[in-house]
Amino acid sequence: MISRSSIILRGPLLVFFCVIGIGSLSGQDMLLGSLNSVALEAELKTVKLYGAGGIAGLDSYQSGFYISDQGHILTVWSTVLDVDTLIAISSDGTRNEASVVGIDPNLEIAILATGKRPSGFFDWEQTVEAQAGERVLAFSNLFGIAAGSERSSIQQGNIMAITDLQARRGFIESVYQGKVYVIDAMTNNPGAAGGALTNVDGQLLGLLGKELRDNRANIWLNYAIPMSVLRVSIRQLLSGETITRAVDERTPADRPCSLADLGITLIPDVLSKTPAYIDLVQPNSKADRAGLQSDDLILFVNTTRIVSQASLIEELNYIDRADNLVLLVQRGRELKEFDLSGP
Amino acid sequence: MHVAQLHYDSSHGRGRGGWVLALALSLAVCWQDATIGSELPDVSSKVLQAQQDRMRVMRQAAEATISIFGLDGGGGGSGVIITPDGYALTNYHVSSACGDHMRCGLSDGSMVDAVIVGIDATGDVSLIQLLGRDDFPTAPLADSASVQVGQWCFAAGNPFMLASNRQPSISLGIVSGTNRYQYPDGTLLEYADCIQTDAAINPGNSGGPLFNLAGEVIGINGRCSFEKRGRVNVGVGYAISANQIKYFLGVLRSGRLVDHATLGATVSTDSAGKIVVSNILSSSDAFRRGLRYGDEVLSLADREVSSTNMFKNILGTLPKNWRVPMTVRRDGETRTMLVRLTGVHTEKQLIELVSPERSTPPGPRRSDDPTETEKGPQPQQELSERLRGEPDLMRLVPDKQLVQSRLERRPGFANYYYNQMNQQRLWQSLQGQGDFATTAENWEFQGNLAGEKTPFLLRLDDRSGILRIGSRELSVDFQESVSDVVAARDQRGLLVALRAAQQLLKTGPFQIGDSVYLGTAPVYMGNSQILAEQPLMDVLQSLWYDATVRFSFDASGRIALVEVFGDPENDPIELYMNDYQAVEYGEEKFYVPTRLRLQYGTQTTLLLERQSAVLKPSANAASSSVSEEKADS
């Protein structure tokens, strides 16, 4: 609680501050602020990456940054890397060929190597943890604005939240489902993935993630993956270890779909891998309304291949009643898709 | 936060001691009002001061920022006033949607009429003039070359047409990139050497200023990168640099449809990373100055060419007709040449590009749309709805009479009124050099070749000119082709150019031939080849016999340079005139140059130092009194 005396005191204090303030701020300092030197130093550690893509709405460029004096680059794992050699161009114009050293399919990160000593790199082992509310800078070649020796872009913002990526409910499609820094600036644009997030002192905080959109709200998420989450993987990848896709650690849905709810009865399950043939469709059920019929063979649930009745039942466990549900079925010699999403 | 704490407590304390709490609360609120931003007691005084400074700068910046509307409430965008008499900058894609008469809202709530002055459709800049006052609040233009990545900046303007009370919205950000090159759509809306910012730039911000924290305009916001996220800010906005605008300001004031420059040569990056000439037109001035295929380009217009994009950045900010230095390296040897730039478009193309049928600029590119409001129906619809609720905006009727007095439509011009006004201005200051119209038709100059004893005699009347240097005599009959003299590249060029100057002095721009005020351009009077050191001079272009003449005027309104252009593949005659001295004739004084320098290309071919001058009335005028006055140099 503020006491009245302290209120009275503050007026003169403020005047005092003003007088000091005017004397101590030179015009040029005020104009440029303190971010310029930080920006220049950090930008020298970033690279513009060029690889596969350029067709079907897939960009052929993304961002990355050096993490070792031997020219290792940290970036996100994406289709851009689907080439033998990528081109990595630094902000000082240095152009190097880079190849993929290793990937972590769970974190969707990749480490590339140029074999050339960069003019600067981030120390990935000495990174700091960010606080919610902290001011941050994002360095990336978003929209591929910078070309050749041009410097990549810098944006400023604040960390709005530190939270787990809620990718489970189909709101946001993402393989990575862990801790993220959510940023209040538009940092995650095309080409920005793989860029660096730093604090205002230029210390590395995280890796700008891939573009993520909330399917329902149509809102794009601006986020970075904290370096602390990536550290173990980076160490493994740098030492040449291979990281394989983790077993599905999905937890069953709170309100899972069931065949009964959908109105589907399968043929009797008599074999070890009985095909998922529909025996009966309940009139007026979800399945009926969607147009499924007897003798349809269910081949896919969303993107998961169904090899047996058991795998169908298992897969439905992971799908909430509110989630999207699309079945691909074989009917006679035709393949047909049926959308059973929604209530 | 103490205040928040108080609010919380008060909700608990009602009924019991509520009075005391209410008092404390109101005191706290007063305290908060008085010290916005200072409620955290341990915030450094410097930070608080910086915030106070920033708020003050933003208030001032807002005063010079305007909202622009079409007469019917359509179109719309932002702008910034740069002179007290109301000259203001906006985007071409904003002004084109409003036509040549628009309404501008100032932050004090007033609405004033404005007319179009000049259009740079290629650079997406329009100059307009707000009418009716000569004390408009202004914002200064910064030196945008000093803009640094990471520095704070803020945009002011009218995003989403929110400024129904004419108070501009301010959005703070940093400079995300400098020297950005954004490809044009066709040949329009090229953003060269622009400033990239993460300050929110949304539809309606177009044409508005981007300020540094000193309140100087570093650029004019015009474009955003959009992709699949709809027409809203995605953290990437582009501003046209203040330095490009400074280059074009003098040209835009001419009331013309102005054009950007081309070199007549293209560059590319070779395998060694050098920027080399990859194509060159043999008809270009650059070719005549010695630029060749394969030359490594080191600098253009005083700026280092570090990449092909940088070359386009530099060239893209220069106006047509300017002459700039270019440094190249060939076989290890470095040479600097002055090159004349030509236009991207022909006059006809420019007229077509800005014709009403095309008044809406070309469609959006994949990721770099201008932030046009007219494309997005929502803001405009919203605006009309706002206008209905805005009685004063509806009531204040445009002053059509005032606008009409400042508006003259003519093909090739944004507003011919301003061209005529500038021609009138030049003619007035020429008339201050002496009453050449009635008294002086026949000139006789005598002196020496500079630095030599060889004498010269020069005679000029309305039919012919004679130049005697030592025992040599050259003569020109003005009834014959002027452009043949240009093609001949000889010393008779001096007579031709001087005759053009004489005739301009006598008849003025409106009678010498079809005249157009071109705006300002650098004139290289001395030995320096540095663009920044050259004065920007007013340039008047007149059709004269079978040639085109350009007159450049020094700061006191005297003719400093006469250029006579013949066929485009020939270098023009250039006659530099300086060190003007008064020659008396009766009661009257006439100012004539003492130094006359003839140049073709960049080679001086004749340099005369005049000692005496005799100005006589023409033969058919009264020739009673003739005066000779030795120049007192």
HADDOCK unambig.tbl for C-alpha pairs under 7 A between the chains (distance, minus, plus):
assign (segid A and resid 1 and name CA) (segid B and resid 2 and name CA) 6.18 0.50 0.50
assign (segid A and resid 1 and name CA) (segid B and resid 6 and name CA) 6.87 0.50 0.50
assign (segid A and resid 2 and name CA) (segid B and resid 2 and name CA) 6.57 0.50 0.50
assign (segid A and resid 17 and name CA) (segid B and resid 45 and name CA) 5.06 0.50 0.50
assign (segid A and resid 18 and name CA) (segid B and resid 49 and name CA) 5.86 0.50 0.50
assign (segid A and resid 21 and name CA) (segid B and resid 45 and name CA) 6.17 0.50 0.50
assign (segid A and resid 21 and name CA) (segid B and resid 46 and name CA) 5.01 0.50 0.50
assign (segid A and resid 21 and name CA) (segid B and resid 49 and name CA) 5.31 0.50 0.50
assign (segid A and resid 31 and name CA) (segid B and resid 151 and name CA) 6.97 0.50 0.50
assign (segid A and resid 31 and name CA) (segid B and resid 212 and name CA) 6.59 0.50 0.50
assign (segid A and resid 31 and name CA) (segid B and resid 213 and name CA) 5.27 0.50 0.50
assign (segid A and resid 31 and name CA) (segid B and resid 214 and name CA) 6.15 0.50 0.50
assign (segid A and resid 32 and name CA) (segid B and resid 151 and name CA) 4.55 0.50 0.50
assign (segid A and resid 32 and name CA) (segid B and resid 152 and name CA) 6.53 0.50 0.50
assign (segid A and resid 33 and name CA) (segid B and resid 151 and name CA) 5.73 0.50 0.50
assign (segid A and resid 33 and name CA) (segid B and resid 152 and name CA) 6.72 0.50 0.50
assign (segid A and resid 35 and name CA) (segid B and resid 150 and name CA) 4.99 0.50 0.50
assign (segid A and resid 35 and name CA) (segid B and resid 151 and name CA) 6.31 0.50 0.50
assign (segid A and resid 36 and name CA) (segid B and resid 148 and name CA) 6.54 0.50 0.50
assign (segid A and resid 36 and name CA) (segid B and resid 149 and name CA) 5.78 0.50 0.50
assign (segid A and resid 36 and name CA) (segid B and resid 150 and name CA) 4.57 0.50 0.50
assign (segid A and resid 36 and name CA) (segid B and resid 151 and name CA) 6.04 0.50 0.50
assign (segid A and resid 39 and name CA) (segid B and resid 149 and name CA) 6.94 0.50 0.50
assign (segid A and resid 39 and name CA) (segid B and resid 150 and name CA) 5.98 0.50 0.50
assign (segid A and resid 153 and name CA) (segid B and resid 176 and name CA) 4.99 0.50 0.50
assign (segid A and resid 153 and name CA) (segid B and resid 177 and name CA) 5.46 0.50 0.50
assign (segid A and resid 154 and name CA) (segid B and resid 176 and name CA) 4.46 0.50 0.50
assign (segid A and resid 154 and name CA) (segid B and resid 177 and name CA) 6.89 0.50 0.50
assign (segid A and resid 155 and name CA) (segid B and resid 174 and name CA) 6.79 0.50 0.50
assign (segid A and resid 155 and name CA) (segid B and resid 176 and name CA) 5.76 0.50 0.50
assign (segid A and resid 155 and name CA) (segid B and resid 198 and name CA) 5.82 0.50 0.50
assign (segid A and resid 156 and name CA) (segid B and resid 174 and name CA) 6.82 0.50 0.50
assign (segid A and resid 185 and name CA) (segid B and resid 235 and name CA) 6.82 0.50 0.50
assign (segid A and resid 186 and name CA) (segid B and resid 234 and name CA) 5.33 0.50 0.50
assign (segid A and resid 186 and name CA) (segid B and resid 235 and name CA) 4.93 0.50 0.50
